[in-house]
Amino acid sequence: MTEVHSQRNQSLNSFIEHLEGHLSDNRQHVIIEFNAEQEFNAYEIEQLETIEKRIRSNNLSFVVVSLKLDYDSSDALTVVPSADEAYDLISFEEMQRDLLA
C-alpha cells in the first residue's frame, strides 16, 4: 500500500509538522506531493531527509514529488517531477527488494 500526502494550501512548515506526526508509526510506502511553486530552504530539506530515513529504515519507499527540488538539492531525497513517476519508482523498488530478499 502507498500513502499519498499533498501540501495543497498549507504552509510548508505546517505540512512538514503534520507529516512528522502522522508518519511516526507508518507501515506504508509514502509519496509526498508539494505545490508546483514551493521553494525549500536547507532546514526544510533536512527535515524531509530525516523523515525519509525513518520511512526507509522500515524497508519502505519514500518519494517526493516536486518541480523545485532536484538531484542537486539533496542527494539523500528521492525526488521525481510527477506522481506517476513516484508510483513507478515505488513499484521498481518493491521488485528490487523482492529480488534481494
N, C-alpha and C positions, 0 to 999 in steps of 0.2 A: 504494500500500500504506500501511497505517496500523499503527503500533506502539503497543500499549497497555501502560502501566506502572501497576501498582496498589500502593498503600502496604502493604496488608494489616496485618501485625503489627509492621512495622519502626518504629523511632523516626523522626521527621521528619528529623533530621539524617542518619541512615544512608541513608534513602531518597533525599534530595537528593544526597548524595555518590555514591550508586550511579548516579543519573541523570546527573550531571555527567560521570562516567567513561564511561558507556555511550553517551551521546548525542554524544560529541565528533565522531564521523565519521558521524553519522546522515544517511541519504538517504531517510527515510520521514516521513510525517506522524506526529505524536505526540499521544497522549491520555494525560494523567496523571490517575489517579483517587486521590483522598485519602479516608481514613476519614471517615465522616459527622461525627464529633465533633472532627476535627483542627482545632486553633486555630493561627494563624500570627502570628509577630511581624514587625516591619518588615524585619529582616535576611533572614528566610526568604523573604519576598515578593520582596525584591531579588534573591536568588539565582535564584528562578523567573523573574523578568523577564530576567535575564542569559541563562538557558537559552533562553527564548523568542526573544530577539533573535538568538541563534546559529542556531536552527532556521529562523526566518523569513528570515534572510539567505540561506538556500539555497532560497528560494521555496517553502517547505513550511509546513504548518499546525501550530500548537501550541495545544492546548486543555486547560484544566484543569477537571476535574470536582470540584466541592467545594460543600458546603452551607454552609460557614463563610465562604468568600471571596465577595465580590460586587463589583459595579462600583465601589463606593466604596473598596474595599480597594486596588485598583490599576487605574489607567486604562491600563496597558500590557499586563496579562494578559487573555487571552480566557478567561472563566470561565463555565461552564454548570452547572446542577444535576444533569444526568444524562448517562450515556454515550450514550443515544440522541440527545440534543441535540448532543453532541460530534460524532458521526458525521454528523449532518445539516449542522452548520456546516462541517465539512471538505468535504463534497460541494458545498456552496454556494461555498466559497472556491475549490475546483478549477474550478468552472464560471466563476467570475468571472475567474480567472487565464487560462483558455482564451479568454474573450471579449476580454480586454485584450491578449492576445499577438499 
